[in-house]
Amino acid sequence: MTIKIGILGYGNLGRGVECGIRHNPDMELAAVFTRRDPESVKILTEGVKVYRASEAPEKKDEIDVMILCGGSATDLPEQTPEMVKYFNVVDSFDTHAKIPQHFDAVDAAARKSGHVGIISVGWDPGMFSLNRLYGNAILPGGKDYTFWGKGVSQGHSDAIRRVEGVIDARQYTIPVDSALEAVRSGSNPELTTRQKHTRECFVVAEEGADLKKIEETIVHMPNYFADYDTTVHFISQEELQREHGGIPHGGFVIRSGRTGWTDDNNHVIEYRLKLDSNPEFTSSVLVAYARAAYRLNKEGKSGCKTVFDVAPACLSPLDGKELRRSLL
Amino acid sequence: MTIKIGILGYGNLGRGVECGIRHNPDMELAAVFTRRDPESVKILTEGVKVYRASEAPEKKDEIDVMILCGGSATDLPEQTPEMVKYFNVVDSFDTHAKIPQHFDAVDAAARKSGHVGIISVGWDPGMFSLNRLYGNAILPGGKDYTFWGKGVSQGHSDAIRRVEGVIDARQYTIPVDSALEAVRSGSNPELTTRQKHTRECFVVAEEGADLKKIEETIVHMPNYFADYDTTVHFISQEELQREHGGIPHGGFVIRSGRTGWTDDNNHVIEYRLKLDSNPEFTSSVLVAYARAAYRLNKEGKSGCKTVFDVAPACLSPLDGKELRRSLL
């Protein structure tokens, strides 16, 4: 018997989940829900229907886990507590500062309905968070470092697009090699924002635009660029599409700490992701946690969970015996 | 109220656990048990007593978790099922092929006594296993790579010491950089044993020994060295002690796999450990899982567990709310 998955929201993330289900033979896509006109949404999986988002509650008996693929700014704060009334759900809520209140809202609704809701699943928050937790537990008194990139930051690309005279833009966040090496050496350096990352921008400008002014506006933009060493390259729309069409990302979580009676020995734990497609990797993590949501609910659990609360074995299609034999 | 820890076996690992407890303010060392004469064992923690191993059962009400620091060959197969009759226990059983039968023996005894026994805790098995499991769950259809080193292999050092004319030896296992790079590139290479690791040996020979013959014996030794490119250096006992006295180790677990409807995008997950002291890091993992054993038992759980069965949050002294706020 396969796990029946629903997808709410069919953008990059929703399509990534659809692809992820195809890689997991114990799951099947049951339905896709959209706020657009369902007739206008063409999905990849043959024979699966697209419904209006408002029709989701009617399908509650046909779906084991609903994967919520909306955005963190306005979609998920409403959708996750609402959908967990009808389904086990998984979301990728990633506004770090608002996780506590999102957790509380989902937890209250999930306990009432008897479902499991796993929030903030992906790579950061998600796999990076797990590695911070494991690192902190094993090396107490150590130091945490997170580096992002090389990868495309959607928020920073959008900020550039709002500059006068800019048609399109792509921004890469790049970790500074020498900072990474210093952290790996175990020297526990104090690093400023500027020392950890640089920002590289590829910008398509309107014909006749004041390029010097655009560059100045970008590199001095508060919050986004002012605290970084930023480079700006002006390129054509064709080059942008040809060379910068992908959505790669990744990064590093490093924990460094000492052990021994008088802190004699140093240890470095490094977790690194190198992702060709940020949304497809995030989707793959969502799909694995959908399996966990299904199982936890089958065991009689309910309420809101995060990656911290889920035993690793819950993520795998293999049973305990096979896991111990093949992966331990 | 602190968690009271007992240590059974006071070698490198037991002393590492003692140091680990000192780094975790929610724990205290309650007692050390040894098969040697307790009078002959001097520990680091003031005011804590050393008892005979045979006295352990009498102390069952004074210890929350017993950390078993014996060897996997002969100690743990007997000690873990025996000690779990009286205590929650954690061990670092690392004979991969015998984990299933060890699990069954510990599970039967632990269910009967109502205790929790977490086995095969450390870094491999342990943290490396966790990363294999997470990687397999997120990127199904991908490929796993494990590299060890640079680090001292005790078993290989011992094998060299048994060669005629050898007084002492230290063997380093070294991952091959070009193989690591090929794996990181996402090209999913097929690698032979020889392509993945080299072995470097530092040997102290008896005066007048046939060095050529010792070198030949080492590099052609079946199972240990014959399948590797091995280098042998002859050095003095003083140099061995001065330059090769530490027990560093570490390695890499890399999962590489593709996502997308037609496997369009590649992803690489890399977990790396760089450890100054193999036993002290293993001990630090044991101590974190002792916290989990204590908590799981408090929740009413019993039986044998591995790192796969323990939710990450169980390892941390912080509560769920604080974990979500600070590490998610």
Interface residues (C-beta under 8 A of the other chain):
Chain A: G16 E18 C19 G20 R22 H23 N24 L44 H96 I99 P100 F103 S120 P125 M127 S129 L130 R132 L133 Y134 N136 A137 I138 L139 P140 G141 R184 G186 T259 G260 W261 D264 N265 N266 H267 V268 I269 E270 Y271 R272 L273 K274 L275 D276 S277 E280 F281 S283 S284 V285 A288 R291 T306 V307 F308 D309 V310 A311 P312 A313 L315 S316 P317 G320 K321 L323 R324 R325 L327 L328
Chain B: G16 E18 C19 G20 R22 H23 N24 L44 H96 I99 P100 F103 S120 P125 M127 S129 L130 R132 L133 Y134 N136 A137 I138 L139 P140 G141 R184 G186 T259 G260 W261 D264 N265 N266 H267 V268 I269 E270 Y271 R272 L273 K274 L275 D276 S277 E280 F281 S283 S284 V285 A288 R291 T306 V307 F308 D309 V310 A311 P312 A313 L315 S316 P317 G320 K321 L323 R324 R325 L327 L328
